[in-house]
Amino acid sequence: MTIAQHKVVTIHYKVTDVDSGEVIDSSEGGAPMTYMHGAQNIIPGLEAALEGKSVGDEIEVTVAPADAYGEYSEERVQQVPIEAFQGVEKVEPGMAFTAQTEHGPVNLIVTEVEETMVTVDANHPLAGKALKFEVTIDSVRDASEEEVAHGHVHGEGGHHH
Ligand code: ZN
């Protein structure tokens, strides 16, 4: 069975930051990752590289930021008054928050704290990075009708609900 629209795919993977050579994530020694192909469960550049592959195939692909977690945007860095953090005992760089906006929830990371202002960055932590994926395909199966309707995998490695 080859990987195509709405197949449920299990992969072992290693992700490396191309510029620094740092390993960002790996399934080595842990559970493999399961996703539904063609349902935007994973980044577009990796999904495209997996199309048509089958169990046992090993692929290595370098994905540009635009096809990974997006380009880094200065517009997504903002300063907000420290009063916006009411109820937080101490606001510190590196803290992660979820802000409710008119476009839905946005994950923010505090990058700088001054007396009255806090700088927050809404870029994905991997925005602007080219990533190298080394992937081995572990299993491929058809998705159930329910999984297709939900757009994600159920059971092992997926959603339980
Ligand atoms: Zn579901």
Backbone and ligand atoms as CSV (ligand in chain L), in Angstrom:
chain,resi,resn,atom,element,x,y,z
A,1,MET,N,N,0.855,-1.206,0.000
A,1,MET,CA,C,0.000,0.000,0.000
A,1,MET,C,C,0.886,1.251,0.000
A,2,THR,N,N,0.590,2.183,-0.874
A,2,THR,CA,C,1.394,3.403,-0.929
A,2,THR,C,C,0.644,4.563,-0.278
A,3,ILE,N,N,1.403,5.570,0.081
A,3,ILE,CA,C,0.835,6.720,0.785
A,3,ILE,C,C,0.084,7.607,-0.198
A,4,ALA,N,N,-1.176,7.855,0.107
A,4,ALA,CA,C,-2.033,8.706,-0.726
A,4,ALA,C,C,-3.073,9.365,0.178
A,5,GLN,N,N,-3.908,10.178,-0.421
A,5,GLN,CA,C,-4.962,10.891,0.302
A,5,GLN,C,C,-5.707,9.958,1.274
A,6,HIS,N,N,-5.792,10.370,2.531
A,6,HIS,CA,C,-6.566,9.685,3.567
A,6,HIS,C,C,-6.023,8.315,3.975
A,7,LYS,N,N,-4.751,8.076,3.709
A,7,LYS,CA,C,-4.116,6.909,4.325
A,7,LYS,C,C,-3.649,7.334,5.709
A,8,VAL,N,N,-3.693,6.392,6.642
A,8,VAL,CA,C,-3.145,6.639,7.972
A,8,VAL,C,C,-1.728,6.070,7.981
A,9,VAL,N,N,-0.773,6.945,8.272
A,9,VAL,CA,C,0.637,6.610,8.095
A,9,VAL,C,C,1.363,6.730,9.437
A,10,THR,N,N,2.183,5.730,9.743
A,10,THR,CA,C,3.010,5.778,10.947
A,10,THR,C,C,4.470,5.868,10.514
A,11,ILE,N,N,5.177,6.843,11.069
A,11,ILE,CA,C,6.572,7.063,10.674
A,11,ILE,C,C,7.485,7.196,11.896
A,12,HIS,N,N,8.710,6.725,11.708
A,12,HIS,CA,C,9.797,7.092,12.617
A,12,HIS,C,C,10.516,8.258,11.962
A,13,TYR,N,N,10.960,9.215,12.774
A,13,TYR,CA,C,11.484,10.431,12.161
A,13,TYR,C,C,12.590,11.042,13.005
A,14,LYS,N,N,13.410,11.827,12.330
A,14,LYS,CA,C,14.379,12.696,13.007
A,14,LYS,C,C,14.348,14.027,12.284
A,15,VAL,N,N,14.241,15.109,13.030
A,15,VAL,CA,C,14.191,16.448,12.456
A,15,VAL,C,C,15.426,17.223,12.890
A,16,THR,N,N,16.132,17.794,11.920
A,16,THR,CA,C,17.351,18.542,12.217
A,16,THR,C,C,17.223,19.963,11.690
A,17,ASP,N,N,17.664,20.929,12.488
A,17,ASP,CA,C,17.767,22.320,12.040
A,17,ASP,C,C,18.949,22.375,11.064
A,18,VAL,N,N,18.669,22.710,9.794
A,18,VAL,CA,C,19.699,22.654,8.755
A,18,VAL,C,C,20.869,23.586,9.084
A,19,ASP,N,N,20.569,24.796,9.567
A,19,ASP,CA,C,21.632,25.776,9.818
A,19,ASP,C,C,22.537,25.388,10.980
A,20,SER,N,N,21.946,24.982,12.085
A,20,SER,CA,C,22.755,24.710,13.280
A,20,SER,C,C,23.174,23.250,13.378
A,21,GLY,N,N,22.494,22.361,12.645
A,21,GLY,CA,C,22.797,20.939,12.738
A,21,GLY,C,C,22.189,20.282,13.971
A,22,GLU,N,N,21.473,21.075,14.764
A,22,GLU,CA,C,20.874,20.585,16.005
A,22,GLU,C,C,19.675,19.670,15.707
A,23,VAL,N,N,19.618,18.537,16.411
A,23,VAL,CA,C,18.447,17.664,16.282
A,23,VAL,C,C,17.316,18.266,17.106
A,24,ILE,N,N,16.213,18.608,16.444
A,24,ILE,CA,C,15.101,19.281,17.104
A,24,ILE,C,C,14.150,18.274,17.724
A,25,ASP,N,N,13.931,17.178,17.023
A,25,ASP,CA,C,12.970,16.185,17.499
A,25,ASP,C,C,13.286,14.855,16.842
A,26,SER,N,N,12.970,13.791,17.562
A,26,SER,CA,C,13.238,12.464,17.032
A,26,SER,C,C,12.341,11.454,17.731
A,27,SER,N,N,11.911,10.458,16.984
A,27,SER,CA,C,11.092,9.407,17.597
A,27,SER,C,C,11.958,8.255,18.086
A,28,GLU,N,N,13.269,8.398,17.940
A,28,GLU,CA,C,14.173,7.321,18.342
A,28,GLU,C,C,14.003,7.006,19.825
A,29,GLY,N,N,13.779,5.757,20.120
A,29,GLY,CA,C,13.591,5.347,21.500
A,29,GLY,C,C,12.214,5.664,22.045
A,30,GLY,N,N,11.352,6.239,21.215
A,30,GLY,CA,C,9.999,6.572,21.651
A,30,GLY,C,C,8.970,6.056,20.671
A,31,ALA,N,N,7.762,6.547,20.818
A,31,ALA,CA,C,6.685,6.103,19.937
A,31,ALA,C,C,6.819,6.780,18.573
A,32,PRO,N,N,6.519,6.053,17.503
A,32,PRO,CA,C,6.496,6.692,16.189
A,32,PRO,C,C,5.326,7.664,16.099
A,33,MET,N,N,5.303,8.463,15.055
A,33,MET,CA,C,4.211,9.422,14.870
A,33,MET,C,C,3.206,8.884,13.852
A,34,THR,N,N,1.929,9.043,14.160
A,34,THR,CA,C,0.873,8.626,13.240
A,34,THR,C,C,0.115,9.859,12.765
A,35,TYR,N,N,-0.130,9.938,11.448
A,35,TYR,CA,C,-0.877,11.084,10.930
A,35,TYR,C,C,-1.762,10.627,9.776
A,36,MET,N,N,-2.724,11.477,9.412
A,36,MET,CA,C,-3.550,11.191,8.243
A,36,MET,C,C,-3.037,11.997,7.057
A,37,HIS,N,N,-2.729,11.289,5.968
A,37,HIS,CA,C,-2.172,11.961,4.791
A,37,HIS,C,C,-3.248,12.800,4.112
A,38,GLY,N,N,-2.851,13.995,3.692
A,38,GLY,CA,C,-3.770,14.872,2.960
A,38,GLY,C,C,-4.766,15.599,3.843
A,39,ALA,N,N,-4.539,15.578,5.152
A,39,ALA,CA,C,-5.475,16.247,6.067
A,39,ALA,C,C,-4.796,17.384,6.830
A,40,GLN,N,N,-3.668,17.853,6.301
A,40,GLN,CA,C,-2.924,18.955,6.912
A,40,GLN,C,C,-2.555,18.670,8.359
A,41,ASN,N,N,-2.286,17.392,8.655
A,41,ASN,CA,C,-1.842,17.017,9.998
A,41,ASN,C,C,-0.366,17.348,10.188
A,42,ILE,N,N,0.398,17.344,9.101
A,42,ILE,CA,C,1.844,17.592,9.185
A,42,ILE,C,C,2.212,18.711,8.216
A,43,ILE,N,N,3.439,19.197,8.295
A,43,ILE,CA,C,3.832,20.333,7.457
A,43,ILE,C,C,3.820,19.923,5.971
A,44,PRO,N,N,3.463,20.883,5.095
A,44,PRO,CA,C,3.268,20.568,3.670
A,44,PRO,C,C,4.499,19.960,2.999
A,45,GLY,N,N,5.689,20.444,3.329
A,45,GLY,CA,C,6.904,19.960,2.672
A,45,GLY,C,C,7.187,18.497,2.964
A,46,LEU,N,N,6.869,18.066,4.167
A,46,LEU,CA,C,7.082,16.659,4.526
A,46,LEU,C,C,5.988,15.790,3.900
A,47,GLU,N,N,4.767,16.294,3.942
A,47,GLU,CA,C,3.640,15.543,3.367
A,47,GLU,C,C,3.883,15.269,1.876
A,48,ALA,N,N,4.354,16.295,1.166
A,48,ALA,CA,C,4.609,16.141,-0.275
A,48,ALA,C,C,5.685,15.085,-0.529
A,49,ALA,N,N,6.704,15.051,0.343
A,49,ALA,CA,C,7.811,14.100,0.155
A,49,ALA,C,C,7.371,12.659,0.424
A,50,LEU,N,N,6.321,12.491,1.228
A,50,LEU,CA,C,5.874,11.146,1.599
A,50,LEU,C,C,4.877,10.562,0.587
A,51,GLU,N,N,4.279,11.419,-0.206
A,51,GLU,CA,C,3.286,10.988,-1.200
A,51,GLU,C,C,3.858,9.871,-2.084
A,52,GLY,N,N,3.124,8.759,-2.196
A,52,GLY,CA,C,3.527,7.676,-3.093
A,52,GLY,C,C,4.542,6.696,-2.513
A,53,LYS,N,N,5.042,6.974,-1.296
A,53,LYS,CA,C,6.017,6.074,-0.677
A,53,LYS,C,C,5.292,4.900,0.007
A,54,SER,N,N,6.047,3.827,0.317
A,54,SER,CA,C,5.416,2.677,0.974
A,54,SER,C,C,6.203,2.209,2.186
A,55,VAL,N,N,5.648,1.221,2.882
A,55,VAL,CA,C,6.235,0.717,4.125
A,55,VAL,C,C,7.686,0.286,3.893
A,56,GLY,N,N,8.558,0.708,4.796
A,56,GLY,CA,C,9.975,0.348,4.706
A,56,GLY,C,C,10.806,1.383,3.974
A,57,ASP,N,N,10.162,2.246,3.210
A,57,ASP,CA,C,10.912,3.290,2.504
A,57,ASP,C,C,11.559,4.236,3.506
A,58,GLU,N,N,12.764,4.676,3.160
A,58,GLU,CA,C,13.445,5.679,3.975
A,58,GLU,C,C,13.625,6.913,3.116
A,59,ILE,N,N,13.217,8.053,3.636
A,59,ILE,CA,C,13.405,9.271,2.857
A,59,ILE,C,C,14.153,10.303,3.679
A,60,GLU,N,N,14.835,11.171,2.939
A,60,GLU,CA,C,15.511,12.301,3.570
A,60,GLU,C,C,15.128,13.514,2.743
A,61,VAL,N,N,14.576,14.522,3.403
A,61,VAL,CA,C,14.127,15.691,2.654
A,61,VAL,C,C,14.433,16.960,3.444
A,62,THR,N,N,14.896,17.989,2.719
A,62,THR,CA,C,15.117,19.284,3.346
A,62,THR,C,C,13.965,20.196,2.945
A,63,VAL,N,N,13.328,20.770,3.942
A,63,VAL,CA,C,12.123,21.571,3.719
A,63,VAL,C,C,12.422,23.032,4.042
A,64,ALA,N,N,12.120,23.907,3.086
A,64,ALA,CA,C,12.324,25.349,3.283
A,64,ALA,C,C,11.293,25.881,4.289
A,65,PRO,N,N,11.614,26.999,4.959
A,65,PRO,CA,C,10.689,27.529,5.976
A,65,PRO,C,C,9.252,27.692,5.477
A,66,ALA,N,N,9.083,28.146,4.240
A,66,ALA,CA,C,7.733,28.394,3.711
A,66,ALA,C,C,6.904,27.109,3.660
A,67,ASP,N,N,7.573,25.969,3.496
A,67,ASP,CA,C,6.857,24.684,3.454
A,67,ASP,C,C,6.946,23.936,4.785
A,68,ALA,N,N,7.494,24.638,5.793
A,68,ALA,CA,C,7.581,24.043,7.135
A,68,ALA,C,C,6.695,24.872,8.069
A,69,TYR,N,N,7.294,25.652,8.950
A,69,TYR,CA,C,6.501,26.402,9.923
A,69,TYR,C,C,6.390,27.885,9.573
A,70,GLY,N,N,6.694,28.224,8.316
A,70,GLY,CA,C,6.513,29.600,7.848
A,70,GLY,C,C,7.761,30.441,8.004
A,71,GLU,N,N,7.767,31.558,7.280
A,71,GLU,CA,C,8.868,32.507,7.398
A,71,GLU,C,C,8.729,33.244,8.727
A,72,TYR,N,N,9.843,33.721,9.248
A,72,TYR,CA,C,9.798,34.516,10.470
A,72,TYR,C,C,9.268,35.906,10.129
A,73,SER,N,N,8.250,36.359,10.831
A,73,SER,CA,C,7.641,37.657,10.531
A,73,SER,C,C,7.802,38.618,11.695
A,74,GLU,N,N,8.460,39.758,11.411
A,74,GLU,CA,C,8.610,40.789,12.453
A,74,GLU,C,C,7.249,41.332,12.890
A,75,GLU,N,N,6.274,41.242,11.975
A,75,GLU,CA,C,4.937,41.745,12.302
A,75,GLU,C,C,4.258,40.933,13.401
A,76,ARG,N,N,4.779,39.740,13.622
A,76,ARG,CA,C,4.185,38.900,14.659
A,76,ARG,C,C,4.855,39.123,16.015
A,77,VAL,N,N,5.766,40.091,16.064
A,77,VAL,CA,C,6.385,40.478,17.327
A,77,VAL,C,C,5.738,41.777,17.776
A,78,GLN,N,N,5.207,41.784,18.987
A,78,GLN,CA,C,4.487,42.966,19.451
A,78,GLN,C,C,4.856,43.316,20.879
A,79,GLN,N,N,4.626,44.599,21.185
A,79,GLN,CA,C,4.795,45.038,22.565
A,79,GLN,C,C,3.429,45.239,23.181
A,80,VAL,N,N,3.240,44.710,24.342
A,80,VAL,CA,C,1.960,44.886,25.036
A,80,VAL,C,C,2.238,45.414,26.438
A,81,PRO,N,N,1.297,46.203,26.980
A,81,PRO,CA,C,1.496,46.713,28.340
A,81,PRO,C,C,1.520,45.555,29.339
A,82,ILE,N,N,2.336,45.719,30.363
A,82,ILE,CA,C,2.481,44.637,31.342
A,82,ILE,C,C,1.155,44.360,32.067
A,83,GLU,N,N,0.245,45.348,32.063
A,83,GLU,CA,C,-1.073,45.137,32.696
A,83,GLU,C,C,-1.853,43.993,32.032
A,84,ALA,N,N,-1.492,43.687,30.784
A,84,ALA,CA,C,-2.183,42.603,30.072
A,84,ALA,C,C,-1.916,41.254,30.723
A,85,PHE,N,N,-0.911,41.206,31.606
A,85,PHE,CA,C,-0.541,39.941,32.240
A,85,PHE,C,C,-1.034,39.867,33.685
A,86,GLN,N,N,-2.153,40.505,33.948
A,86,GLN,CA,C,-2.712,40.479,35.298
A,86,GLN,C,C,-2.930,39.038,35.756
A,87,GLY,N,N,-2.562,38.783,36.975
A,87,GLY,CA,C,-2.763,37.438,37.519
A,87,GLY,C,C,-1.522,36.572,37.363
A,88,VAL,N,N,-0.561,37.041,36.554
A,88,VAL,CA,C,0.697,36.293,36.422
A,88,VAL,C,C,1.677,36.877,37.428
A,89,GLU,N,N,2.196,36.048,38.302
A,89,GLU,CA,C,3.019,36.552,39.405
A,89,GLU,C,C,4.269,37.272,38.902
A,90,LYS,N,N,4.991,36.628,37.980
A,90,LYS,CA,C,6.211,37.236,37.458
A,90,LYS,C,C,6.303,36.914,35.961
A,91,VAL,N,N,6.318,37.955,35.150
A,91,VAL,CA,C,6.426,37.755,33.700
A,91,VAL,C,C,7.899,37.694,33.329
A,92,GLU,N,N,8.302,36.605,32.690
A,92,GLU,CA,C,9.719,36.409,32.377
A,92,GLU,C,C,9.909,35.972,30.932
A,93,PRO,N,N,11.058,36.323,30.331
A,93,PRO,CA,C,11.344,35.849,28.975
A,93,PRO,C,C,11.313,34.324,28.927
A,94,GLY,N,N,10.750,33.798,27.852
A,94,GLY,CA,C,10.673,32.357,27.686
A,94,GLY,C,C,9.317,31.779,28.067
A,95,MET,N,N,8.510,32.593,28.798
A,95,MET,CA,C,7.170,32.123,29.172
A,95,MET,C,C,6.280,32.002,27.942
A,96,ALA,N,N,5.486,30.956,27.902
A,96,ALA,CA,C,4.548,30.765,26.796
A,96,ALA,C,C,3.130,31.034,27.270
A,97,PHE,N,N,2.380,31.730,26.418
A,97,PHE,CA,C,0.987,32.052,26.731
A,97,PHE,C,C,0.117,31.744,25.528
A,98,THR,N,N,-1.158,31.520,25.785
A,98,THR,CA,C,-2.127,31.462,24.695
A,98,THR,C,C,-3.029,32.678,24.824
A,99,ALA,N,N,-3.028,33.511,23.790
A,99,ALA,CA,C,-3.867,34.708,23.799
A,99,ALA,C,C,-5.117,34.442,22.956
A,100,GLN,N,N,-6.256,34.875,23.460
A,100,GLN,CA,C,-7.494,34.754,22.682
A,100,GLN,C,C,-7.619,35.991,21.800
A,101,THR,N,N,-7.678,35.805,20.497
A,101,THR,CA,C,-7.817,36.935,19.585
A,101,THR,C,C,-9.062,36.725,18.727
A,102,GLU,N,N,-9.385,37.734,17.922
A,102,GLU,CA,C,-10.558,37.609,17.046
A,102,GLU,C,C,-10.355,36.521,15.987
A,103,HIS,N,N,-9.093,36.124,15.765
A,103,HIS,CA,C,-8.811,35.049,14.802
A,103,HIS,C,C,-8.601,33.700,15.494
A,104,GLY,N,N,-9.001,33.614,16.770
A,104,GLY,CA,C,-8.820,32.362,17.505
A,104,GLY,C,C,-7.589,32.416,18.390
A,105,PRO,N,N,-7.313,31.320,19.088
A,105,PRO,CA,C,-6.182,31.327,20.021
A,105,PRO,C,C,-4.830,31.412,19.304
A,106,VAL,N,N,-3.914,32.190,19.884
A,106,VAL,CA,C,-2.571,32.347,19.317
A,106,VAL,C,C,-1.566,32.074,20.427
A,107,ASN,N,N,-0.566,31.251,20.111
A,107,ASN,CA,C,0.486,30.964,21.082
A,107,ASN,C,C,1.563,32.041,21.016
A,108,LEU,N,N,1.900,32.567,22.176
A,108,LEU,CA,C,2.881,33.650,22.268
A,108,LEU,C,C,4.008,33.241,23.194
A,109,ILE,N,N,5.186,33.737,22.887
A,109,ILE,CA,C,6.316,33.553,23.802
A,109,ILE,C,C,6.826,34.932,24.200
A,110,VAL,N,N,7.035,35.127,25.487
A,110,VAL,CA,C,7.585,36.382,25.986
A,110,VAL,C,C,9.071,36.402,25.659
A,111,THR,N,N,9.515,37.472,24.969
A,111,THR,CA,C,10.938,37.531,24.616
A,111,THR,C,C,11.688,38.598,25.406
A,112,GLU,N,N,10.969,39.628,25.885
A,112,GLU,CA,C,11.646,40.687,26.627
A,112,GLU,C,C,10.666,41.326,27.603
A,113,VAL,N,N,11.149,41.634,28.790
A,113,VAL,CA,C,10.297,42.283,29.784
A,113,VAL,C,C,10.956,43.572,30.234
A,114,GLU,N,N,10.249,44.702,30.025
A,114,GLU,CA,C,10.737,45.967,30.540
A,114,GLU,C,C,9.787,46.430,31.638
A,115,GLU,N,N,10.029,47.624,32.146
A,115,GLU,CA,C,9.274,48.079,33.311
A,115,GLU,C,C,7.762,48.041,33.083
A,116,THR,N,N,7.347,48.634,31.948
A,116,THR,CA,C,5.906,48.721,31.712
A,116,THR,C,C,5.454,47.935,30.484
A,117,MET,N,N,6.406,47.478,29.671
A,117,MET,CA,C,6.049,46.811,28.424
A,117,MET,C,C,6.664,45.408,28.341
A,118,VAL,N,N,5.934,44.544,27.672
A,118,VAL,CA,C,6.400,43.172,27.464
A,118,VAL,C,C,6.411,42.898,25.959
A,119,THR,N,N,7.514,42.349,25.455
A,119,THR,CA,C,7.587,41.973,24.046
A,119,THR,C,C,7.183,40.516,23.914
A,120,VAL,N,N,6.207,40.272,23.031
A,120,VAL,CA,C,5.748,38.899,22.801
A,120,VAL,C,C,5.921,38.556,21.324
A,121,ASP,N,N,6.219,37.290,21.070
A,121,ASP,CA,C,6.494,36.815,19.715
A,121,ASP,C,C,5.493,35.710,19.392
A,122,ALA,N,N,4.690,35.942,18.345
A,122,ALA,CA,C,3.678,34.956,17.962
A,122,ALA,C,C,4.164,34.033,16.849
A,123,ASN,N,N,5.424,34.195,16.432
A,123,ASN,CA,C,5.955,33.262,15.434
A,123,ASN,C,C,6.051,31.862,16.032
A,124,HIS,N,N,5.855,30.854,15.206
A,124,HIS,CA,C,6.104,29.487,15.652
A,124,HIS,C,C,7.586,29.386,16.032
A,125,PRO,N,N,7.919,28.640,17.099
A,125,PRO,CA,C,9.339,28.541,17.495
A,125,PRO,C,C,10.248,28.071,16.356
A,126,LEU,N,N,9.699,27.375,15.373
A,126,LEU,CA,C,10.521,26.896,14.255
A,126,LEU,C,C,10.335,27.741,12.991
A,127,ALA,N,N,9.646,28.875,13.109
A,127,ALA,CA,C,9.478,29.760,11.943
A,127,ALA,C,C,10.838,30.220,11.444
A,128,GLY,N,N,10.987,30.318,10.136
A,128,GLY,CA,C,12.218,30.817,9.542
A,128,GLY,C,C,13.321,29.773,9.446
A,129,LYS,N,N,13.045,28.565,9.905
A,129,LYS,CA,C,14.085,27.526,9.887
A,129,LYS,C,C,13.858,26.535,8.743
A,130,ALA,N,N,14.940,26.213,8.032
A,130,ALA,CA,C,14.913,25.093,7.090
A,130,ALA,C,C,15.151,23.828,7.910
A,131,LEU,N,N,14.363,22.805,7.640
A,131,LEU,CA,C,14.418,21.590,8.441
A,131,LEU,C,C,14.728,20.380,7.573
A,132,LYS,N,N,15.582,19.514,8.090
A,132,LYS,CA,C,15.856,18.255,7.398
A,132,LYS,C,C,15.125,17.129,8.131
A,133,PHE,N,N,14.347,16.380,7.382
A,133,PHE,CA,C,13.614,15.236,7.944
A,133,PHE,C,C,14.228,13.948,7.425
A,134,GLU,N,N,14.517,13.042,8.333
A,134,GLU,CA,C,14.899,11.674,7.961
A,134,GLU,C,C,13.790,10.774,8.487
A,135,VAL,N,N,13.120,10.095,7.576
A,135,VAL,CA,C,11.889,9.394,7.918
A,135,VAL,C,C,11.937,7.958,7.416
A,136,THR,N,N,11.477,7.031,8.250
A,136,THR,CA,C,11.246,5.647,7.832
A,136,THR,C,C,9.757,5.363,7.970
A,137,ILE,N,N,9.171,4.791,6.926
A,137,ILE,CA,C,7.733,4.537,6.960
A,137,ILE,C,C,7.471,3.168,7.583
A,138,ASP,N,N,6.722,3.212,8.672
A,138,ASP,CA,C,6.488,2.056,9.527
A,138,ASP,C,C,5.231,1.296,9.116
A,139,SER,N,N,4.151,2.012,8.856
A,139,SER,CA,C,2.917,1.346,8.438
A,139,SER,C,C,2.038,2.313,7.659
A,140,VAL,N,N,1.195,1.742,6.818
A,140,VAL,CA,C,0.230,2.529,6.028
A,140,VAL,C,C,-1.083,1.746,6.028
A,141,ARG,N,N,-2.183,2.398,6.369
A,141,ARG,CA,C,-3.494,1.749,6.306
A,141,ARG,C,C,-4.544,2.732,5.813
A,142,ASP,N,N,-5.705,2.215,5.447
A,142,ASP,CA,C,-6.817,3.088,5.084
A,142,ASP,C,C,-7.369,3.740,6.338
A,143,ALA,N,N,-7.823,4.975,6.212
A,143,ALA,CA,C,-8.525,5.629,7.314
A,143,ALA,C,C,-9.967,5.126,7.342
A,144,SER,N,N,-10.567,5.123,8.544
A,144,SER,CA,C,-11.994,4.804,8.644
A,144,SER,C,C,-12.796,6.018,8.182
A,145,GLU,N,N,-14.068,5.798,7.884
A,145,GLU,CA,C,-14.926,6.926,7.470
A,145,GLU,C,C,-14.964,8.000,8.549
A,146,GLU,N,N,-15.003,7.535,9.794
A,146,GLU,CA,C,-15.062,8.478,10.910
A,146,GLU,C,C,-13.783,9.319,10.974
A,147,GLU,N,N,-12.641,8.675,10.767
A,147,GLU,CA,C,-11.378,9.414,10.786
A,147,GLU,C,C,-11.340,10.454,9.664
A,148,VAL,N,N,-11.799,10.063,8.487
A,148,VAL,CA,C,-11.818,11.002,7.363
A,148,VAL,C,C,-12.709,12.191,7.697
A,149,ALA,N,N,-13.869,11.909,8.301
A,149,ALA,CA,C,-14.813,12.984,8.652
A,149,ALA,C,C,-14.192,13.936,9.670
A,150,HIS,N,N,-13.406,13.389,10.600
A,150,HIS,CA,C,-12.788,14.229,11.627
A,150,HIS,C,C,-11.496,14.891,11.147
A,151,GLY,N,N,-10.861,14.319,10.133
A,151,GLY,CA,C,-9.600,14.876,9.650
A,151,GLY,C,C,-8.409,14.539,10.513
A,152,HIS,N,N,-8.547,13.502,11.362
A,152,HIS,CA,C,-7.406,13.061,12.158
A,152,HIS,C,C,-7.537,11.575,12.485
A,153,VAL,N,N,-6.453,11.025,13.017
A,153,VAL,CA,C,-6.378,9.593,13.298
A,153,VAL,C,C,-6.986,9.294,14.660
A,154,HIS,N,N,-7.671,8.172,14.759
A,154,HIS,CA,C,-8.186,7.698,16.047
A,154,HIS,C,C,-7.366,6.499,16.522
A,155,GLY,N,N,-7.475,6.211,17.815
A,155,GLY,CA,C,-6.807,5.035,18.366
A,155,GLY,C,C,-5.326,5.280,18.598
A,156,GLU,N,N,-4.529,4.227,18.442
A,156,GLU,CA,C,-3.108,4.300,18.794
A,156,GLU,C,C,-2.397,5.428,18.017
A,157,GLY,N,N,-1.740,6.308,18.746
A,157,GLY,CA,C,-1.016,7.418,18.140
A,157,GLY,C,C,-1.922,8.557,17.695
A,158,GLY,N,N,-3.218,8.433,17.941
A,158,GLY,CA,C,-4.151,9.469,17.481
A,158,GLY,C,C,-5.036,9.987,18.600
A,159,HIS,N,N,-6.183,10.504,18.209
A,159,HIS,CA,C,-7.119,11.065,19.186
A,159,HIS,C,C,-7.924,9.947,19.864
A,160,HIS,N,N,-8.193,10.130,21.130
A,160,HIS,CA,C,-9.065,9.198,21.863
A,160,HIS,C,C,-10.277,9.989,22.294
A,161,HIS,N,N,-11.388,9.820,21.645
A,161,HIS,CA,C,-12.603,10.531,22.047
A,161,HIS,C,C,-13.838,9.873,21.446
L,1,ZN,ZN,ZN,-11.936,12.349,15.896
